[in-house]
Amino acid sequence: MTNPNDVPEVLFEGRHLQLVSRKGWEYADRPNVSGIVIIVAVTSENHLILVEQFRPPVNSRVIELPAGLAGDIAGSEDEELAEAARRELLEETGYAAETFTRLFAGPPSAGLSSEVLTFFRAEGLKKVDAGGGDDSEDIQIHEVPVDQVTDWLNDRVQGGGVCIDPKIYAGLYFAR
């Protein structure tokens, strides 16, 4: 049960993250976002859309589902999660979707971070732009047949040089 009066102590504050402590438990918090969205986007050809980009915390390229922050842009602090999913899918992949269906939400690492991810399934996809992310990103787009995703990811790992975000496997469950 949550206690709204139990305000964490801020130990350190950076530009995008805070290190906070609550009841002696130290964890990371994102103070300037209203949520995090993960998009399970499957084309009409039954291909799962994945993105690959360099992630400094792991010093490696990472293959992952399209994703992003909600409410992180000045003036959009109250951005709806579905709208953030729509924006991030277009920005990262160049795809627009007719519908976004909320699948589930949960913490990816409850012992380390206060983040809660919300997964959406995007349907009725249409390629309308090149994608590739914003000016600070260098995103490569992969379209992989749903029934071949696991083998395709295993091949990437065997080739070396990339990490696989395990959230792909949660998304794959909903892609089938």
Phi and psi restraints in degrees (value plus and minus 20) as a CYANA .aco file:
   2 THR   PHI    -105.2   -65.2
   2 THR   PSI     132.2   172.2
   3 ASN   PHI    -140.9  -100.9
   3 ASN   PSI      88.5   128.5
   4 PRO   PHI     -84.5   -44.5
   4 PRO   PSI     -38.0     2.0
   5 ASN   PHI    -107.3   -67.3
   5 ASN   PSI     -25.3    14.7
   6 ASP   PHI    -109.1   -69.1
   6 ASP   PSI      62.4   102.4
   7 VAL   PHI    -106.4   -66.4
   7 VAL   PSI     107.6   147.6
   8 PRO   PHI     -89.6   -49.6
   8 PRO   PSI     133.7   173.7
   9 GLU   PHI    -107.2   -67.2
   9 GLU   PSI     109.0   149.0
  10 VAL   PHI    -102.9   -62.9
  10 VAL   PSI      97.9   137.9
  11 LEU   PHI    -111.2   -71.2
  11 LEU   PSI     -55.5   -15.5
  12 PHE   PHI    -173.5  -133.5
  12 PHE   PSI     122.6   162.6
  13 GLU   PHI    -151.2  -111.2
  13 GLU   PSI     101.1   141.1
  14 GLY   PHI    -123.8   -83.8
  14 GLY   PSI    -186.2  -146.2
  15 ARG   PHI     -89.9   -49.9
  15 ARG   PSI     -56.3   -16.3
  16 HIS   PHI    -139.2   -99.2
  16 HIS   PSI     -36.9     3.1
  17 LEU   PHI    -153.7  -113.7
  17 LEU   PSI     137.6   177.6
  18 GLN   PHI    -143.9  -103.9
  18 GLN   PSI     125.8   165.8
  19 LEU   PHI    -121.6   -81.6
  19 LEU   PSI     101.0   141.0
  20 VAL   PHI    -145.7  -105.7
  20 VAL   PSI     145.4   185.4
  21 SER   PHI    -152.2  -112.2
  21 SER   PSI     112.4   152.4
  22 ARG   PHI    -153.3  -113.3
  22 ARG   PSI      98.3   138.3
  23 LYS   PHI      34.4    74.4
  23 LYS   PSI      18.7    58.7
  24 GLY   PHI      63.0   103.0
  24 GLY   PSI     -21.5    18.5
  25 TRP   PHI    -118.9   -78.9
  25 TRP   PSI      98.1   138.1
  26 GLU   PHI    -111.3   -71.3
  26 GLU   PSI     116.5   156.5
  27 TYR   PHI    -176.5  -136.5
  27 TYR   PSI     146.3   186.3
  28 ALA   PHI    -110.9   -70.9
  28 ALA   PSI     124.9   164.9
  29 ASP   PHI    -157.2  -117.2
  29 ASP   PSI     123.6   163.6
  30 ARG   PHI    -124.5   -84.5
  30 ARG   PSI      81.0   121.0
  31 PRO   PHI     -95.6   -55.6
  31 PRO   PSI     -38.2     1.8
  32 ASN   PHI    -130.8   -90.8
  32 ASN   PSI       9.5    49.5
  33 VAL   PHI    -154.2  -114.2
  33 VAL   PSI     134.3   174.3
  34 SER   PHI    -122.4   -82.4
  34 SER   PSI     -26.5    13.5
  35 GLY   PHI     151.9   191.9
  35 GLY   PSI     153.7   193.7
  36 ILE   PHI    -150.8  -110.8
  36 ILE   PSI     112.9   152.9
  37 VAL   PHI    -135.7   -95.7
  37 VAL   PSI     123.3   163.3
  38 ILE   PHI    -143.4  -103.4
  38 ILE   PSI     113.7   153.7
  39 ILE   PHI    -135.3   -95.3
  39 ILE   PSI     103.6   143.6
  40 VAL   PHI    -117.7   -77.7
  40 VAL   PSI      80.8   120.8
  41 ALA   PHI    -131.9   -91.9
  41 ALA   PSI      99.7   139.7
  42 VAL   PHI    -140.3  -100.3
  42 VAL   PSI     104.9   144.9
  43 THR   PHI     -93.6   -53.6
  43 THR   PSI     150.1   190.1
  44 SER   PHI     -85.3   -45.3
  44 SER   PSI     -39.0     1.0
  45 GLU   PHI    -107.5   -67.5
  45 GLU   PSI     -12.1    27.9
  46 ASN   PHI      45.1    85.1
  46 ASN   PSI      19.9    59.9
  47 HIS   PHI    -124.5   -84.5
  47 HIS   PSI     114.4   154.4
  48 LEU   PHI    -104.9   -64.9
  48 LEU   PSI     111.5   151.5
  49 ILE   PHI    -109.8   -69.8
  49 ILE   PSI     104.0   144.0
  50 LEU   PHI    -141.5  -101.5
  50 LEU   PSI     137.2   177.2
  51 VAL   PHI    -144.5  -104.5
  51 VAL   PSI     132.9   172.9
  52 GLU   PHI    -151.2  -111.2
  52 GLU   PSI     109.8   149.8
  53 GLN   PHI    -174.0  -134.0
  53 GLN   PSI     138.0   178.0
  54 PHE   PHI     -94.8   -54.8
  54 PHE   PSI     112.9   152.9
  55 ARG   PHI    -139.9   -99.9
  55 ARG   PSI      86.9   126.9
  56 PRO   PHI     -74.2   -34.2
  56 PRO   PSI     -57.9   -17.9
  57 PRO   PHI     -78.9   -38.9
  57 PRO   PSI     -50.0   -10.0
  58 VAL   PHI    -127.3   -87.3
  58 VAL   PSI     -18.2    21.8
  59 ASN   PHI      31.7    71.7
  59 ASN   PSI      24.4    64.4
  60 SER   PHI    -176.8  -136.8
  60 SER   PSI     139.3   179.3
  61 ARG   PHI     -94.1   -54.1
  61 ARG   PSI     123.0   163.0
  62 VAL   PHI    -148.1  -108.1
  62 VAL   PSI     112.9   152.9
  63 ILE   PHI    -114.7   -74.7
  63 ILE   PSI     109.9   149.9
  64 GLU   PHI    -172.2  -132.2
  64 GLU   PSI     151.9   191.9
  65 LEU   PHI     -96.3   -56.3
  65 LEU   PSI     131.5   171.5
  66 PRO   PHI     -76.2   -36.2
  66 PRO   PSI     120.1   160.1
  67 ALA   PHI    -180.8  -140.8
  67 ALA   PSI     148.4   188.4
  68 GLY   PHI     158.3   198.3
  68 GLY   PSI    -198.5  -158.5
  69 LEU   PHI    -116.0   -76.0
  69 LEU   PSI     128.1   168.1
  70 ALA   PHI    -127.3   -87.3
  70 ALA   PSI     122.5   162.5
  71 GLY   PHI      52.7    92.7
  71 GLY   PSI      -3.7    36.3
  72 ASP   PHI    -113.0   -73.0
  72 ASP   PSI     -26.7    13.3
  73 ILE   PHI    -118.5   -78.5
  73 ILE   PSI     112.0   152.0
  74 ALA   PHI     -72.1   -32.1
  74 ALA   PSI     110.3   150.3
  75 GLY   PHI      70.9   110.9
  75 GLY   PSI     -28.1    11.9
  76 SER   PHI    -141.7  -101.7
  76 SER   PSI      11.3    51.3
  77 GLU   PHI     -80.0   -40.0
  77 GLU   PSI     -45.9    -5.9
  78 ASP   PHI    -120.2   -80.2
  78 ASP   PSI       1.5    41.5
  79 GLU   PHI     -76.7   -36.7
  79 GLU   PSI     111.0   151.0
  80 GLU   PHI     -88.1   -48.1
  80 GLU   PSI     126.5   166.5
  81 LEU   PHI     -81.0   -41.0
  81 LEU   PSI     -61.6   -21.6
  82 ALA   PHI     -83.4   -43.4
  82 ALA   PSI     -55.6   -15.6
  83 GLU   PHI     -88.5   -48.5
  83 GLU   PSI     -58.9   -18.9
  84 ALA   PHI     -83.2   -43.2
  84 ALA   PSI     -60.1   -20.1
  85 ALA   PHI     -82.1   -42.1
  85 ALA   PSI     -63.6   -23.6
  86 ARG   PHI     -80.7   -40.7
  86 ARG   PSI     -67.7   -27.7
  87 ARG   PHI     -82.7   -42.7
  87 ARG   PSI     -66.7   -26.7
  88 GLU   PHI     -87.3   -47.3
  88 GLU   PSI     -60.2   -20.2
  89 LEU   PHI     -80.2   -40.2
  89 LEU   PSI     -66.1   -26.1
  90 LEU   PHI     -84.7   -44.7
  90 LEU   PSI     -66.3   -26.3
  91 GLU   PHI     -82.2   -42.2
  91 GLU   PSI     -64.8   -24.8
  92 GLU   PHI    -103.1   -63.1
  92 GLU   PSI     -55.4   -15.4
  93 THR   PHI    -136.0   -96.0
  93 THR   PSI     -37.4     2.6
  94 GLY   PHI      62.1   102.1
  94 GLY   PSI     -14.4    25.6
  95 TYR   PHI    -118.0   -78.0
  95 TYR   PSI     118.0   158.0
  96 ALA   PHI    -124.6   -84.6
  96 ALA   PSI     128.9   168.9
  97 ALA   PHI    -142.9  -102.9
  97 ALA   PSI     125.1   165.1
  98 GLU   PHI     -92.4   -52.4
  98 GLU   PSI     -60.1   -20.1
  99 THR   PHI    -156.0  -116.0
  99 THR   PSI     129.6   169.6
 100 PHE   PHI    -146.1  -106.1
 100 PHE   PSI     103.6   143.6
 101 THR   PHI    -133.5   -93.5
 101 THR   PSI     105.1   145.1
 102 ARG   PHI     -90.0   -50.0
 102 ARG   PSI     108.2   148.2
 103 LEU   PHI    -117.8   -77.8
 103 LEU   PSI     -75.4   -35.4
 104 PHE   PHI    -189.5  -149.5
 104 PHE   PSI     149.6   189.6
 105 ALA   PHI    -159.6  -119.6
 105 ALA   PSI     128.1   168.1
 106 GLY   PHI    -196.4  -156.4
 106 GLY   PSI     145.5   185.5
 107 PRO   PHI    -100.9   -60.9
 107 PRO   PSI     113.0   153.0
 108 PRO   PHI     -99.9   -59.9
 108 PRO   PSI     -43.9    -3.9
 109 SER   PHI    -175.5  -135.5
 109 SER   PSI      54.3    94.3
 110 ALA   PHI     -82.5   -42.5
 110 ALA   PSI     -40.0     0.0
 111 GLY   PHI    -106.2   -66.2
 111 GLY   PSI     -29.9    10.1
 112 LEU   PHI    -138.7   -98.7
 112 LEU   PSI     -47.9    -7.9
 113 SER   PHI    -164.6  -124.6
 113 SER   PSI     132.0   172.0
 114 SER   PHI    -105.9   -65.9
 114 SER   PSI     -18.9    21.1
 115 GLU   PHI     -80.9   -40.9
 115 GLU   PSI     121.6   161.6
 116 VAL   PHI    -146.6  -106.6
 116 VAL   PSI     105.0   145.0
 117 LEU   PHI    -115.0   -75.0
 117 LEU   PSI     121.1   161.1
 118 THR   PHI    -138.2   -98.2
 118 THR   PSI     100.2   140.2
 119 PHE   PHI    -109.7   -69.7
 119 PHE   PSI     116.7   156.7
 120 PHE   PHI    -145.2  -105.2
 120 PHE   PSI     125.3   165.3
 121 ARG   PHI    -120.4   -80.4
 121 ARG   PSI     108.4   148.4
 122 ALA   PHI    -123.9   -83.9
 122 ALA   PSI     109.5   149.5
 123 GLU   PHI    -151.3  -111.3
 123 GLU   PSI     143.9   183.9
 124 GLY   PHI      46.9    86.9
 124 GLY   PSI      30.3    70.3
 125 LEU   PHI     -98.4   -58.4
 125 LEU   PSI     123.7   163.7
 126 LYS   PHI    -161.5  -121.5
 126 LYS   PSI     107.8   147.8
 127 LYS   PHI     -94.3   -54.3
 127 LYS   PSI      98.2   138.2
 128 VAL   PHI    -144.4  -104.4
 128 VAL   PSI     -27.5    12.5
 129 ASP   PHI    -174.9  -134.9
 129 ASP   PSI     149.6   189.6
 130 ALA   PHI     -92.9   -52.9
 130 ALA   PSI     -48.9    -8.9
 131 GLY   PHI      54.2    94.2
 131 GLY   PSI    -175.4  -135.4
 132 GLY   PHI      79.3   119.3
 132 GLY   PSI     -20.7    19.3
 133 GLY   PHI      73.0   113.0
 133 GLY   PSI    -197.7  -157.7
 134 ASP   PHI    -106.9   -66.9
 134 ASP   PSI    -190.6  -150.6
 135 ASP   PHI     -82.5   -42.5
 135 ASP   PSI     -42.9    -2.9
 136 SER   PHI    -113.8   -73.8
 136 SER   PSI     -19.2    20.8
 137 GLU   PHI    -138.5   -98.5
 137 GLU   PSI     134.2   174.2
 138 ASP   PHI    -152.2  -112.2
 138 ASP   PSI      67.1   107.1
 139 ILE   PHI    -124.8   -84.8
 139 ILE   PSI     110.7   150.7
 140 GLN   PHI    -121.0   -81.0
 140 GLN   PSI     117.0   157.0
 141 ILE   PHI    -123.9   -83.9
 141 ILE   PSI     115.2   155.2
 142 HIS   PHI    -142.7  -102.7
 142 HIS   PSI     115.6   155.6
 143 GLU   PHI    -138.2   -98.2
 143 GLU   PSI      93.8   133.8
 144 VAL   PHI    -142.4  -102.4
 144 VAL   PSI     110.4   150.4
 145 PRO   PHI     -73.0   -33.0
 145 PRO   PSI     111.9   151.9
 146 VAL   PHI     -72.4   -32.4
 146 VAL   PSI     -62.3   -22.3
 147 ASP   PHI     -94.8   -54.8
 147 ASP   PSI     -23.1    16.9
 148 GLN   PHI    -135.8   -95.8
 148 GLN   PSI     -17.9    22.1
 149 VAL   PHI     -78.4   -38.4
 149 VAL   PSI     -67.7   -27.7
 150 THR   PHI     -80.4   -40.4
 150 THR   PSI     -67.9   -27.9
 151 ASP   PHI     -84.1   -44.1
 151 ASP   PSI     -61.0   -21.0
 152 TRP   PHI     -81.0   -41.0
 152 TRP   PSI     -64.5   -24.5
 153 LEU   PHI     -84.5   -44.5
 153 LEU   PSI     -62.3   -22.3
 154 ASN   PHI     -79.7   -39.7
 154 ASN   PSI     -60.2   -20.2
 155 ASP   PHI     -82.3   -42.3
 155 ASP   PSI     -59.8   -19.8
 156 ARG   PHI     -84.3   -44.3
 156 ARG   PSI     -61.1   -21.1
 157 VAL   PHI     -85.8   -45.8
 157 VAL   PSI     -62.9   -22.9
 158 GLN   PHI     -81.8   -41.8
 158 GLN   PSI     -54.8   -14.8
 159 GLY   PHI     -91.2   -51.2
 159 GLY   PSI     -38.7     1.3
 160 GLY   PHI      60.9   100.9
 160 GLY   PSI     145.3   185.3
 161 GLY   PHI      65.6   105.6
 161 GLY   PSI     -22.6    17.4
 162 VAL   PHI    -153.6  -113.6
 162 VAL   PSI     134.8   174.8
 163 CYS   PHI    -130.5   -90.5
 163 CYS   PSI     132.4   172.4
 164 ILE   PHI    -129.7   -89.7
 164 ILE   PSI     105.4   145.4
 165 ASP   PHI     -94.3   -54.3
 165 ASP   PSI     101.5   141.5
 166 PRO   PHI     -85.1   -45.1
 166 PRO   PSI     -33.8     6.2
 167 LYS   PHI     -84.0   -44.0
 167 LYS   PSI     -40.4    -0.4
 168 ILE   PHI     -77.1   -37.1
 168 ILE   PSI     -60.0   -20.0
 169 TYR   PHI     -88.6   -48.6
 169 TYR   PSI     -53.4   -13.4
 170 ALA   PHI     -86.0   -46.0
 170 ALA   PSI     -64.0   -24.0
 171 GLY   PHI     -84.2   -44.2
 171 GLY   PSI     -56.6   -16.6
 172 LEU   PHI     -81.0   -41.0
 172 LEU   PSI     -55.4   -15.4
 173 TYR   PHI     -76.3   -36.3
 173 TYR   PSI     -61.4   -21.4
 174 PHE   PHI    -106.6   -66.6
 174 PHE   PSI     -29.6    10.4
 175 ALA   PHI    -102.6   -62.6
 175 ALA   PSI     -39.3     0.7
